Amino acid sequence: MPAQAALGLATALLLNQEFPWRPIARALVIIPWALPSVVIALMWTWIYDSNYGVLNDLLLRIGLLETSIPWLANPDTALYAIILTLTWQGFPSSRS
């Protein structure tokens, strides 16, 4: 909850400023809140997948990983992965 509030406040302050593409940025920020939980769960399961996941692929390509990590199957990373997912999903609704 504190991470959602901090991220929501920072996003609200940023989106309150005038900049090009602001309406598009506002629409993109509300997507995590508008998506059903089932869709979010499936999307993040795919992102965290150890064989075909986008996160492992990206980290392998930029050289931060040498082998794939099973994010949701590893007890050391599963909690953090779920916290990140829930923070992403809830931060748009914590804006003022």
Jmol script that loads the backbone (N, CA, C; Angstrom):
load data "model"
ATOM      1  N   MET A   1       0.805  -1.198   0.000  1.00  0.00           N
ATOM      2  CA  MET A   1       0.000   0.000   0.000  1.00  0.00           C
ATOM      3  C   MET A   1       0.855   1.272   0.000  1.00  0.00           C
ATOM      4  N   PRO A   2       1.919   1.353   0.779  1.00  0.00           N
ATOM      5  CA  PRO A   2       2.743   2.567   0.717  1.00  0.00           C
ATOM      6  C   PRO A   2       3.378   2.782  -0.658  1.00  0.00           C
ATOM      7  N   ALA A   3       3.783   1.688  -1.298  1.00  0.00           N
ATOM      8  CA  ALA A   3       4.374   1.822  -2.634  1.00  0.00           C
ATOM      9  C   ALA A   3       3.330   2.319  -3.629  1.00  0.00           C
ATOM     10  N   GLN A   4       2.108   1.815  -3.518  1.00  0.00           N
ATOM     11  CA  GLN A   4       1.035   2.277  -4.400  1.00  0.00           C
ATOM     12  C   GLN A   4       0.765   3.760  -4.182  1.00  0.00           C
ATOM     13  N   ALA A   5       0.717   4.183  -2.931  1.00  0.00           N
ATOM     14  CA  ALA A   5       0.448   5.588  -2.632  1.00  0.00           C
ATOM     15  C   ALA A   5       1.567   6.490  -3.147  1.00  0.00           C
ATOM     16  N   ALA A   6       2.803   6.090  -2.924  1.00  0.00           N
ATOM     17  CA  ALA A   6       3.935   6.903  -3.382  1.00  0.00           C
ATOM     18  C   ALA A   6       3.982   6.973  -4.906  1.00  0.00           C
ATOM     19  N   LEU A   7       3.794   5.845  -5.563  1.00  0.00           N
ATOM     20  CA  LEU A   7       3.797   5.825  -7.025  1.00  0.00           C
ATOM     21  C   LEU A   7       2.602   6.596  -7.577  1.00  0.00           C
ATOM     22  N   GLY A   8       1.456   6.456  -6.941  1.00  0.00           N
ATOM     23  CA  GLY A   8       0.272   7.195  -7.370  1.00  0.00           C
ATOM     24  C   GLY A   8       0.449   8.694  -7.236  1.00  0.00           C
ATOM     25  N   LEU A   9       1.019   9.139  -6.117  1.00  0.00           N
ATOM     26  CA  LEU A   9       1.258  10.565  -5.914  1.00  0.00           C
ATOM     27  C   LEU A   9       2.261  11.111  -6.922  1.00  0.00           C
ATOM     28  N   ALA A  10       3.342  10.387  -7.146  1.00  0.00           N
ATOM     29  CA  ALA A  10       4.343  10.832  -8.119  1.00  0.00           C
ATOM     30  C   ALA A  10       3.750  10.909  -9.525  1.00  0.00           C
ATOM     31  N   THR A  11       2.936   9.940  -9.869  1.00  0.00           N
ATOM     32  CA  THR A  11       2.294   9.935 -11.183  1.00  0.00           C
ATOM     33  C   THR A  11       1.305  11.082 -11.308  1.00  0.00           C
ATOM     34  N   ALA A  12       0.531  11.319 -10.256  1.00  0.00           N
ATOM     35  CA  ALA A  12      -0.430  12.426 -10.281  1.00  0.00           C
ATOM     36  C   ALA A  12       0.281  13.766 -10.447  1.00  0.00           C
ATOM     37  N   LEU A  13       1.383  13.951  -9.743  1.00  0.00           N
ATOM     38  CA  LEU A  13       2.139  15.203  -9.876  1.00  0.00           C
ATOM     39  C   LEU A  13       2.713  15.352 -11.280  1.00  0.00           C
ATOM     40  N   LEU A  14       3.199  14.270 -11.840  1.00  0.00           N
ATOM     41  CA  LEU A  14       3.747  14.308 -13.195  1.00  0.00           C
ATOM     42  C   LEU A  14       2.654  14.597 -14.221  1.00  0.00           C
ATOM     43  N   LEU A  15       1.517  13.924 -14.091  1.00  0.00           N
ATOM     44  CA  LEU A  15       0.446  14.094 -15.071  1.00  0.00           C
ATOM     45  C   LEU A  15      -0.291  15.416 -14.906  1.00  0.00           C
ATOM     46  N   ASN A  16      -0.033  16.144 -13.834  1.00  0.00           N
ATOM     47  CA  ASN A  16      -0.636  17.455 -13.645  1.00  0.00           C
ATOM     48  C   ASN A  16       0.146  18.541 -14.385  1.00  0.00           C
ATOM     49  N   GLN A  17       1.344  18.209 -14.846  1.00  0.00           N
ATOM     50  CA  GLN A  17       2.174  19.152 -15.590  1.00  0.00           C
ATOM     51  C   GLN A  17       1.782  19.131 -17.072  1.00  0.00           C
ATOM     52  N   GLU A  18       2.006  20.249 -17.733  1.00  0.00           N
ATOM     53  CA  GLU A  18       1.760  20.322 -19.179  1.00  0.00           C
ATOM     54  C   GLU A  18       2.942  19.717 -19.931  1.00  0.00           C
ATOM     55  N   PHE A  19       2.673  18.780 -20.820  1.00  0.00           N
ATOM     56  CA  PHE A  19       3.689  18.209 -21.694  1.00  0.00           C
ATOM     57  C   PHE A  19       2.979  17.590 -22.894  1.00  0.00           C
ATOM     58  N   PRO A  20       3.703  17.424 -24.004  1.00  0.00           N
ATOM     59  CA  PRO A  20       3.077  16.809 -25.169  1.00  0.00           C
ATOM     60  C   PRO A  20       2.625  15.382 -24.846  1.00  0.00           C
ATOM     61  N   TRP A  21       1.573  14.971 -25.422  1.00  0.00           N
ATOM     62  CA  TRP A  21       1.030  13.616 -25.287  1.00  0.00           C
ATOM     63  C   TRP A  21       0.437  13.354 -23.895  1.00  0.00           C
ATOM     64  N   ARG A  22       0.150  14.386 -23.140  1.00  0.00           N
ATOM     65  CA  ARG A  22      -0.403  14.206 -21.798  1.00  0.00           C
ATOM     66  C   ARG A  22      -1.707  13.413 -21.790  1.00  0.00           C
ATOM     67  N   PRO A  23      -2.642  13.658 -22.714  1.00  0.00           N
ATOM     68  CA  PRO A  23      -3.874  12.850 -22.697  1.00  0.00           C
ATOM     69  C   PRO A  23      -3.615  11.356 -22.917  1.00  0.00           C
ATOM     70  N   ILE A  24      -2.646  11.042 -23.753  1.00  0.00           N
ATOM     71  CA  ILE A  24      -2.311   9.630 -23.991  1.00  0.00           C
ATOM     72  C   ILE A  24      -1.668   9.029 -22.748  1.00  0.00           C
ATOM     73  N   ALA A  25      -0.794   9.773 -22.089  1.00  0.00           N
ATOM     74  CA  ALA A  25      -0.164   9.289 -20.858  1.00  0.00           C
ATOM     75  C   ALA A  25      -1.206   9.044 -19.780  1.00  0.00           C
ATOM     76  N   ARG A  26      -2.191   9.929 -19.669  1.00  0.00           N
ATOM     77  CA  ARG A  26      -3.252   9.736 -18.682  1.00  0.00           C
ATOM     78  C   ARG A  26      -4.063   8.483 -18.983  1.00  0.00           C
ATOM     79  N   ALA A  27      -4.328   8.246 -20.247  1.00  0.00           N
ATOM     80  CA  ALA A  27      -5.081   7.034 -20.620  1.00  0.00           C
ATOM     81  C   ALA A  27      -4.273   5.774 -20.320  1.00  0.00           C
ATOM     82  N   LEU A  28      -2.979   5.797 -20.576  1.00  0.00           N
ATOM     83  CA  LEU A  28      -2.138   4.625 -20.317  1.00  0.00           C
ATOM     84  C   LEU A  28      -2.013   4.340 -18.826  1.00  0.00           C
ATOM     85  N   VAL A  29      -2.016   5.376 -18.015  1.00  0.00           N
ATOM     86  CA  VAL A  29      -1.878   5.190 -16.573  1.00  0.00           C
ATOM     87  C   VAL A  29      -3.108   4.500 -15.981  1.00  0.00           C
ATOM     88  N   ILE A  30      -4.269   4.715 -16.553  1.00  0.00           N
ATOM     89  CA  ILE A  30      -5.489   4.156 -15.986  1.00  0.00           C
ATOM     90  C   ILE A  30      -5.703   2.691 -16.403  1.00  0.00           C
ATOM     91  N   ILE A  31      -4.938   2.197 -17.362  1.00  0.00           N
ATOM     92  CA  ILE A  31      -5.106   0.813 -17.839  1.00  0.00           C
ATOM     93  C   ILE A  31      -4.974  -0.223 -16.722  1.00  0.00           C
ATOM     94  N   PRO A  32      -3.969  -0.159 -15.850  1.00  0.00           N
ATOM     95  CA  PRO A  32      -3.874  -1.191 -14.806  1.00  0.00           C
ATOM     96  C   PRO A  32      -5.105  -1.262 -13.909  1.00  0.00           C
ATOM     97  N   TRP A  33      -5.729  -0.140 -13.668  1.00  0.00           N
ATOM     98  CA  TRP A  33      -6.914  -0.110 -12.817  1.00  0.00           C
ATOM     99  C   TRP A  33      -8.134  -0.657 -13.563  1.00  0.00           C
ATOM    100  N   ALA A  34      -8.205  -0.416 -14.858  1.00  0.00           N
ATOM    101  CA  ALA A  34      -9.384  -0.783 -15.632  1.00  0.00           C
ATOM    102  C   ALA A  34      -9.403  -2.257 -16.048  1.00  0.00           C
ATOM    103  N   LEU A  35      -8.260  -2.891 -16.106  1.00  0.00           N
ATOM    104  CA  LEU A  35      -8.215  -4.293 -16.532  1.00  0.00           C
ATOM    105  C   LEU A  35      -8.750  -5.224 -15.439  1.00  0.00           C
ATOM    106  N   PRO A  36      -9.459  -6.272 -15.831  1.00  0.00           N
ATOM    107  CA  PRO A  36      -9.892  -7.263 -14.837  1.00  0.00           C
ATOM    108  C   PRO A  36      -8.695  -7.997 -14.226  1.00  0.00           C
ATOM    109  N   SER A  37      -8.837  -8.426 -12.997  1.00  0.00           N
ATOM    110  CA  SER A  37      -7.747  -9.107 -12.292  1.00  0.00           C
ATOM    111  C   SER A  37      -7.280 -10.363 -12.999  1.00  0.00           C
ATOM    112  N   VAL A  38      -8.190 -11.071 -13.643  1.00  0.00           N
ATOM    113  CA  VAL A  38      -7.813 -12.301 -14.359  1.00  0.00           C
ATOM    114  C   VAL A  38      -6.878 -11.969 -15.513  1.00  0.00           C
ATOM    115  N   VAL A  39      -7.169 -10.916 -16.235  1.00  0.00           N
ATOM    116  CA  VAL A  39      -6.316 -10.511 -17.356  1.00  0.00           C
ATOM    117  C   VAL A  39      -4.934 -10.098 -16.842  1.00  0.00           C
ATOM    118  N   ILE A  40      -4.907  -9.359 -15.743  1.00  0.00           N
ATOM    119  CA  ILE A  40      -3.627  -8.936 -15.165  1.00  0.00           C
ATOM    120  C   ILE A  40      -2.819 -10.146 -14.706  1.00  0.00           C
ATOM    121  N   ALA A  41      -3.481 -11.110 -14.073  1.00  0.00           N
ATOM    122  CA  ALA A  41      -2.781 -12.316 -13.619  1.00  0.00           C
ATOM    123  C   ALA A  41      -2.185 -13.081 -14.791  1.00  0.00           C
ATOM    124  N   LEU A  42      -2.938 -13.239 -15.852  1.00  0.00           N
ATOM    125  CA  LEU A  42      -2.417 -13.948 -17.031  1.00  0.00           C
ATOM    126  C   LEU A  42      -1.278 -13.180 -17.691  1.00  0.00           C
ATOM    127  N   MET A  43      -1.422 -11.872 -17.779  1.00  0.00           N
ATOM    128  CA  MET A  43      -0.392 -11.045 -18.403  1.00  0.00           C
ATOM    129  C   MET A  43       0.926 -11.123 -17.627  1.00  0.00           C
ATOM    130  N   TRP A  44       0.867 -10.972 -16.294  1.00  0.00           N
ATOM    131  CA  TRP A  44       2.092 -11.000 -15.496  1.00  0.00           C
ATOM    132  C   TRP A  44       2.664 -12.406 -15.389  1.00  0.00           C
ATOM    133  N   THR A  45       1.831 -13.431 -15.450  1.00  0.00           N
ATOM    134  CA  THR A  45       2.341 -14.805 -15.488  1.00  0.00           C
ATOM    135  C   THR A  45       3.185 -14.995 -16.741  1.00  0.00           C
ATOM    136  N   TRP A  46       2.717 -14.446 -17.860  1.00  0.00           N
ATOM    137  CA  TRP A  46       3.485 -14.522 -19.101  1.00  0.00           C
ATOM    138  C   TRP A  46       4.779 -13.710 -18.996  1.00  0.00           C
ATOM    139  N   ILE A  47       4.719 -12.547 -18.391  1.00  0.00           N
ATOM    140  CA  ILE A  47       5.925 -11.720 -18.237  1.00  0.00           C
ATOM    141  C   ILE A  47       6.963 -12.435 -17.388  1.00  0.00           C
ATOM    142  N   TYR A  48       6.524 -13.092 -16.312  1.00  0.00           N
ATOM    143  CA  TYR A  48       7.441 -13.768 -15.390  1.00  0.00           C
ATOM    144  C   TYR A  48       7.829 -15.183 -15.813  1.00  0.00           C
ATOM    145  N   ASP A  49       7.273 -15.709 -16.891  1.00  0.00           N
ATOM    146  CA  ASP A  49       7.551 -17.081 -17.313  1.00  0.00           C
ATOM    147  C   ASP A  49       9.054 -17.301 -17.492  1.00  0.00           C
ATOM    148  N   SER A  50       9.550 -18.429 -16.970  1.00  0.00           N
ATOM    149  CA  SER A  50      10.999 -18.664 -17.024  1.00  0.00           C
ATOM    150  C   SER A  50      11.480 -19.085 -18.412  1.00  0.00           C
ATOM    151  N   ASN A  51      10.605 -19.643 -19.233  1.00  0.00           N
ATOM    152  CA  ASN A  51      11.020 -20.083 -20.570  1.00  0.00           C
ATOM    153  C   ASN A  51      10.784 -19.032 -21.647  1.00  0.00           C
ATOM    154  N   TYR A  52       9.599 -18.399 -21.631  1.00  0.00           N
ATOM    155  CA  TYR A  52       9.225 -17.485 -22.705  1.00  0.00           C
ATOM    156  C   TYR A  52       8.902 -16.079 -22.214  1.00  0.00           C
ATOM    157  N   GLY A  53       9.193 -15.790 -20.966  1.00  0.00           N
ATOM    158  CA  GLY A  53       8.797 -14.516 -20.377  1.00  0.00           C
ATOM    159  C   GLY A  53       9.563 -13.328 -20.905  1.00  0.00           C
ATOM    160  N   VAL A  54       8.875 -12.225 -20.992  1.00  0.00           N
ATOM    161  CA  VAL A  54       9.460 -10.988 -21.490  1.00  0.00           C
ATOM    162  C   VAL A  54      10.537 -10.464 -20.538  1.00  0.00           C
ATOM    163  N   LEU A  55      10.313 -10.586 -19.243  1.00  0.00           N
ATOM    164  CA  LEU A  55      11.278 -10.080 -18.268  1.00  0.00           C
ATOM    165  C   LEU A  55      12.620 -10.805 -18.371  1.00  0.00           C
ATOM    166  N   ASN A  56      12.588 -12.131 -18.393  1.00  0.00           N
ATOM    167  CA  ASN A  56      13.835 -12.885 -18.542  1.00  0.00           C
ATOM    168  C   ASN A  56      14.514 -12.571 -19.866  1.00  0.00           C
ATOM    169  N   ASP A  57      13.741 -12.490 -20.939  1.00  0.00           N
ATOM    170  CA  ASP A  57      14.317 -12.199 -22.247  1.00  0.00           C
ATOM    171  C   ASP A  57      15.014 -10.842 -22.253  1.00  0.00           C
ATOM    172  N   LEU A  58      14.352  -9.845 -21.685  1.00  0.00           N
ATOM    173  CA  LEU A  58      14.936  -8.507 -21.639  1.00  0.00           C
ATOM    174  C   LEU A  58      16.217  -8.480 -20.797  1.00  0.00           C
ATOM    175  N   LEU A  59      16.168  -9.098 -19.625  1.00  0.00           N
ATOM    176  CA  LEU A  59      17.343  -9.103 -18.745  1.00  0.00           C
ATOM    177  C   LEU A  59      18.498  -9.923 -19.321  1.00  0.00           C
ATOM    178  N   LEU A  60      18.190 -10.983 -20.050  1.00  0.00           N
ATOM    179  CA  LEU A  60      19.236 -11.765 -20.713  1.00  0.00           C
ATOM    180  C   LEU A  60      19.874 -10.964 -21.846  1.00  0.00           C
ATOM    181  N   ARG A  61      19.052 -10.254 -22.615  1.00  0.00           N
ATOM    182  CA  ARG A  61      19.573  -9.482 -23.750  1.00  0.00           C
ATOM    183  C   ARG A  61      20.487  -8.335 -23.327  1.00  0.00           C
ATOM    184  N   ILE A  62      20.165  -7.685 -22.206  1.00  0.00           N
ATOM    185  CA  ILE A  62      21.009  -6.566 -21.779  1.00  0.00           C
ATOM    186  C   ILE A  62      22.156  -7.022 -20.880  1.00  0.00           C
ATOM    187  N   GLY A  63      22.221  -8.316 -20.592  1.00  0.00           N
ATOM    188  CA  GLY A  63      23.359  -8.862 -19.883  1.00  0.00           C
ATOM    189  C   GLY A  63      23.259  -8.865 -18.369  1.00  0.00           C
ATOM    190  N   LEU A  64      22.091  -8.606 -17.816  1.00  0.00           N
ATOM    191  CA  LEU A  64      21.951  -8.625 -16.358  1.00  0.00           C
ATOM    192  C   LEU A  64      21.753 -10.034 -15.810  1.00  0.00           C
ATOM    193  N   LEU A  65      21.358 -10.965 -16.653  1.00  0.00           N
ATOM    194  CA  LEU A  65      21.199 -12.371 -16.259  1.00  0.00           C
ATOM    195  C   LEU A  65      22.011 -13.253 -17.174  1.00  0.00           C
ATOM    196  N   GLU A  66      22.485 -14.376 -16.630  1.00  0.00           N
ATOM    197  CA  GLU A  66      23.175 -15.370 -17.451  1.00  0.00           C
ATOM    198  C   GLU A  66      22.243 -16.524 -17.790  1.00  0.00           C
ATOM    199  N   THR A  67      21.309 -16.836 -16.883  1.00  0.00           N
ATOM    200  CA  THR A  67      20.308 -17.879 -17.119  1.00  0.00           C
ATOM    201  C   THR A  67      18.942 -17.345 -16.685  1.00  0.00           C
ATOM    202  N   SER A  68      17.902 -17.965 -17.199  1.00  0.00           N
ATOM    203  CA  SER A  68      16.546 -17.554 -16.851  1.00  0.00           C
ATOM    204  C   SER A  68      16.243 -17.847 -15.387  1.00  0.00           C
ATOM    205  N   ILE A  69      15.407 -17.004 -14.810  1.00  0.00           N
ATOM    206  CA  ILE A  69      14.989 -17.166 -13.416  1.00  0.00           C
ATOM    207  C   ILE A  69      13.510 -17.530 -13.394  1.00  0.00           C
ATOM    208  N   PRO A  70      13.128 -18.582 -12.666  1.00  0.00           N
ATOM    209  CA  PRO A  70      11.696 -18.879 -12.505  1.00  0.00           C
ATOM    210  C   PRO A  70      11.103 -17.958 -11.421  1.00  0.00           C
ATOM    211  N   TRP A  71      10.703 -16.774 -11.796  1.00  0.00           N
ATOM    212  CA  TRP A  71      10.314 -15.728 -10.864  1.00  0.00           C
ATOM    213  C   TRP A  71       9.246 -16.173  -9.873  1.00  0.00           C
ATOM    214  N   LEU A  72       8.219 -16.877 -10.340  1.00  0.00           N
ATOM    215  CA  LEU A  72       7.119 -17.258  -9.456  1.00  0.00           C
ATOM    216  C   LEU A  72       7.349 -18.595  -8.765  1.00  0.00           C
ATOM    217  N   ALA A  73       8.295 -19.376  -9.214  1.00  0.00           N
ATOM    218  CA  ALA A  73       8.579 -20.676  -8.598  1.00  0.00           C
ATOM    219  C   ALA A  73       9.709 -20.601  -7.577  1.00  0.00           C
ATOM    220  N   ASN A  74      10.468 -19.533  -7.590  1.00  0.00           N
ATOM    221  CA  ASN A  74      11.592 -19.361  -6.684  1.00  0.00           C
ATOM    222  C   ASN A  74      11.109 -18.649  -5.413  1.00  0.00           C
ATOM    223  N   PRO A  75      11.280 -19.254  -4.245  1.00  0.00           N
ATOM    224  CA  PRO A  75      10.822 -18.609  -3.005  1.00  0.00           C
ATOM    225  C   PRO A  75      11.486 -17.261  -2.729  1.00  0.00           C
ATOM    226  N   ASP A  76      12.668 -17.048  -3.261  1.00  0.00           N
ATOM    227  CA  ASP A  76      13.370 -15.785  -3.027  1.00  0.00           C
ATOM    228  C   ASP A  76      12.808 -14.631  -3.855  1.00  0.00           C
ATOM    229  N   THR A  77      12.147 -14.923  -4.981  1.00  0.00           N
ATOM    230  CA  THR A  77      11.661 -13.859  -5.864  1.00  0.00           C
ATOM    231  C   THR A  77      10.142 -13.809  -5.984  1.00  0.00           C
ATOM    232  N   ALA A  78       9.436 -14.849  -5.584  1.00  0.00           N
ATOM    233  CA  ALA A  78       7.987 -14.914  -5.796  1.00  0.00           C
ATOM    234  C   ALA A  78       7.242 -13.788  -5.078  1.00  0.00           C
ATOM    235  N   LEU A  79       7.566 -13.540  -3.830  1.00  0.00           N
ATOM    236  CA  LEU A  79       6.871 -12.494  -3.082  1.00  0.00           C
ATOM    237  C   LEU A  79       7.083 -11.127  -3.717  1.00  0.00           C
ATOM    238  N   TYR A  80       8.311 -10.836  -4.133  1.00  0.00           N
ATOM    239  CA  TYR A  80       8.603  -9.548  -4.746  1.00  0.00           C
ATOM    240  C   TYR A  80       7.905  -9.397  -6.094  1.00  0.00           C
ATOM    241  N   ALA A  81       7.809 -10.488  -6.833  1.00  0.00           N
ATOM    242  CA  ALA A  81       7.106 -10.456  -8.113  1.00  0.00           C
ATOM    243  C   ALA A  81       5.626 -10.152  -7.912  1.00  0.00           C
ATOM    244  N   ILE A  82       5.025 -10.748  -6.905  1.00  0.00           N
ATOM    245  CA  ILE A  82       3.608 -10.515  -6.630  1.00  0.00           C
ATOM    246  C   ILE A  82       3.394  -9.101  -6.098  1.00  0.00           C
ATOM    247  N   ILE A  83       4.289  -8.622  -5.259  1.00  0.00           N
ATOM    248  CA  ILE A  83       4.184  -7.246  -4.759  1.00  0.00           C
ATOM    249  C   ILE A  83       4.267  -6.255  -5.915  1.00  0.00           C
ATOM    250  N   LEU A  84       5.188  -6.477  -6.853  1.00  0.00           N
ATOM    251  CA  LEU A  84       5.313  -5.601  -8.012  1.00  0.00           C
ATOM    252  C   LEU A  84       4.033  -5.612  -8.836  1.00  0.00           C
ATOM    253  N   THR A  85       3.464  -6.781  -9.057  1.00  0.00           N
ATOM    254  CA  THR A  85       2.233  -6.900  -9.841  1.00  0.00           C
ATOM    255  C   THR A  85       1.077  -6.161  -9.168  1.00  0.00           C
ATOM    256  N   LEU A  86       0.895  -6.367  -7.880  1.00  0.00           N
ATOM    257  CA  LEU A  86      -0.205  -5.719  -7.171  1.00  0.00           C
ATOM    258  C   LEU A  86      -0.001  -4.211  -7.054  1.00  0.00           C
ATOM    259  N   THR A  87       1.245  -3.776  -6.927  1.00  0.00           N
ATOM    260  CA  THR A  87       1.529  -2.337  -6.902  1.00  0.00           C
ATOM    261  C   THR A  87       1.192  -1.716  -8.242  1.00  0.00           C
ATOM    262  N   TRP A  88       1.574  -2.383  -9.340  1.00  0.00           N
ATOM    263  CA  TRP A  88       1.260  -1.894 -10.684  1.00  0.00           C
ATOM    264  C   TRP A  88      -0.247  -1.810 -10.884  1.00  0.00           C
ATOM    265  N   GLN A  89      -0.966  -2.818 -10.414  1.00  0.00           N
ATOM    266  CA  GLN A  89      -2.415  -2.848 -10.604  1.00  0.00           C
ATOM    267  C   GLN A  89      -3.114  -1.763  -9.781  1.00  0.00           C
ATOM    268  N   GLY A  90      -2.645  -1.478  -8.588  1.00  0.00           N
ATOM    269  CA  GLY A  90      -3.372  -0.597  -7.699  1.00  0.00           C
ATOM    270  C   GLY A  90      -2.962   0.848  -7.692  1.00  0.00           C
ATOM    271  N   PHE A  91      -1.829   1.197  -8.296  1.00  0.00           N
ATOM    272  CA  PHE A  91      -1.372   2.584  -8.158  1.00  0.00           C
ATOM    273  C   PHE A  91      -2.273   3.609  -8.833  1.00  0.00           C
ATOM    274  N   PRO A  92      -2.976   3.317  -9.935  1.00  0.00           N
ATOM    275  CA  PRO A  92      -3.839   4.357 -10.498  1.00  0.00           C
ATOM    276  C   PRO A  92      -4.998   4.749  -9.588  1.00  0.00           C
ATOM    277  N   SER A  93      -5.492   3.836  -8.792  1.00  0.00           N
ATOM    278  CA  SER A  93      -6.621   4.156  -7.915  1.00  0.00           C
ATOM    279  C   SER A  93      -6.187   4.877  -6.647  1.00  0.00           C
ATOM    280  N   SER A  94      -4.884   4.963  -6.385  1.00  0.00           N
ATOM    281  CA  SER A  94      -4.421   5.646  -5.174  1.00  0.00           C
ATOM    282  C   SER A  94      -4.083   7.116  -5.446  1.00  0.00           C
ATOM    283  N   ARG A  95      -4.288   7.561  -6.694  1.00  0.00           N
ATOM    284  CA  ARG A  95      -4.033   8.967  -7.001  1.00  0.00           C
ATOM    285  C   ARG A  95      -5.118   9.833  -6.394  1.00  0.00           C
ATOM    286  N   SER A  96      -4.759  11.073  -6.096  1.00  0.00           N
ATOM    287  CA  SER A  96      -5.769  11.986  -5.554  1.00  0.00           C
ATOM    288  C   SER A  96      -6.228  12.963  -6.612  1.00  0.00           C
TER     289      SER A  96
END
end "model"
wireframe off; spacefill off
backbone 0.3
color backbone group
